[in-house]
Amino acid sequence: KLVIPQVRVNLMGKHNLENIVAAAALAYLAGTKKEIISSRINSFKGIYRRFQIHLNSAFKVYIDDYAHHPEEIKAVLKTVTEFYPDKKNMVVFQPHLFSRTQDFMDGFLSVLASFDEVVLLDIYPAREEPILGISSRKILEDLNHTHKKLIEKKEIKEVMEFSDATVFAFLGAGDIGVEV
């Protein structure tokens, strides 16, 4: 049984806690002293674009996350609803790759439907050519949700201003990111 004293985790979400426990166990098995493990966990601020939180003067929360797979999006949603249970949320999702969108379409439709509001950006193609019938428009059409829209990236601020959401999750592996 491994007990590491005086550990304070600076991250939100059960998934992050599970990752820290696994990393601590591996470090310990590799011979790292408990005090060093504790010190590193206490000083760890997280990874860029992994549930990275930004606040503004209007008391709104902006979460920037690299999530681009349905399971990652589900982990973000779970953390948002656990830590902000009484706050309305909006996801701004930029699908990454046509092939990934095609392969995980059902997963995207399922998890995105659980957010209070859904805003989609066009697919970030990276290295891929379009696949016939696979688009953000297709996600929009198939998504069972009453508060959904497809916009251009330049429209994000305007859409947010007209929303009564106070928690915004910017998700995707493309060029989306918090610019507020």
N, C-alpha and C positions, 0 to 999 in steps of 0.2 A: 504494500500500500504506500503510495507516494503522497506526502503532504508537503506543500510548499507554503511557508508562512508569509503573511503580509503581502498578498497579491491583490492588486486593483486593476481590473480590466477596463480600459478606456474606450471600448467599442460596444456598439449596440448589436443585439441579435444573438439568438441561441446558436446560429451557425458559426458566428465568430468565436463564441465561447468554446464550442466543440473543437474548432481549429486550434485555439490556444491550448486547450488541454492536450490535444494530440501532439502539438509541437513541443510542449513542456515535457511530456512523457518521452518523446524521442530524444530530446536534449539530455534528459536525465539518464536514459539508457546508454547514451553515447559518452557519459562520464562528466557532464556539466554539473557543477555544484548547484544545490538548490537556491542559494543566495543569489547567484548570477542569473539563474532562470527567473527568479522573482524580480530582480532589478530590471531585466530586459522586458518582461511583461508589463511592469509598471510604467516603463518609459515608452512603450510602443503606442504610437498614435494611429496606426492603421496603414493601409495601402492606398495610394492615389487611386481615386475613382472607385473605391469599394465602400459604399455607404458613407461617402464623404458628405458631411453636413455643413451647410452654409445658412446663415440667418440674415434677415434684413431688418430694417427699422420698423417695418409694419408687422413684425412678429410672425413672419411666414418662414417656413422651413423648406429649404431646397436640398434635396438629396441627390447626389451625383453618383451613379453607379454604372460600372462596365457591364452589368447584366445584359446578356444577349441570348440566353437559353431559357426556356420556360422554367426550369428548376431554380435558376438563379433569380429570375423575376419573382417566383413564388417566395423565395427566402426574403427578398426585399419587401414584398407585400406583407408577409408575416411580421417582420420587424416593424414596419410602419404601423400596422394595426395594433401591435402590442404596445408600442411606445407612445402612439398618438391615437388612442381608441376613440376619442370624441371629436377628432378633427376630420374634416372632409379632405380627401386626397385626390390628386390628379397624377396620372402617369403620362409622361411624354416619352414615347417609345420610338426609337429608330431601329428597325430591324437591320440585322447585319448579314449580308450575303443572300442571294436569291436561293441558293441550294439549302441553306439552313432554314430559311423561311418556309420553303417547300417541305422539308423533312419534319419540321416541328410545328406546322400550321395548327394542328389540333391543340397542341399544348399552349401555343400563344393565345388562341381563341379562349381557351379555358381560363388561364390565369389573368389575362387582361380584363375579362368580364367581371372580375372581382374588385377592381378599383372603382372608386366613385365616379371618376371621369377619365376618359381615355382620349389622348391626343396622339395621333400617329404622324410620323414623318416618312418620307419616301425611304425605300430600302437603300442602305449604304452598300454599294456593290463591291467595293474594294477591288479585287482582282477578277471579278466575274462579269460575264455578259448576262443580260436579262434572260429569264426563263419564261416562256410563253404562259400566261395565266397566273403568274406569281408576282404579286405586287402588294403594296400597302393598301391600295384600293380594294383588293380582294379580301384582306384582313378586315377592313372597315365594313365591307358588305356582309361578311359572314359572322361578324362579331355580334353576339346577342347582348346589346347594351343600348340604353336610351341616350346616354351622354357621351357621344363619340364624334370625332372629326379627324379629318386628314388635312394637314396644313403644310406650308413650306416653313423651313427653319426660321426664316426672317419674321414669321408671324407669332412666334412663341410668346414674346412679351405681351403682345396685344391680347392673345387668348387667355393668358394668365390674369391679366388685369380685369377681364370680364368674368372671371371665375370666382366663386365664393370659397374655393378650396384654400386651405392654409398650409397644406403639406403637398409638395410637388416632388415627384420622383422622376429624374431624368435618366433614362435607361438606354443603353446601347453601346456597341463597341466601335461605332463609327466616329463621326466628327461632332456628335452631340456632346454637350457638356454644359455645365452651369456658366452662363455668361450674364448673370443678373447682378 
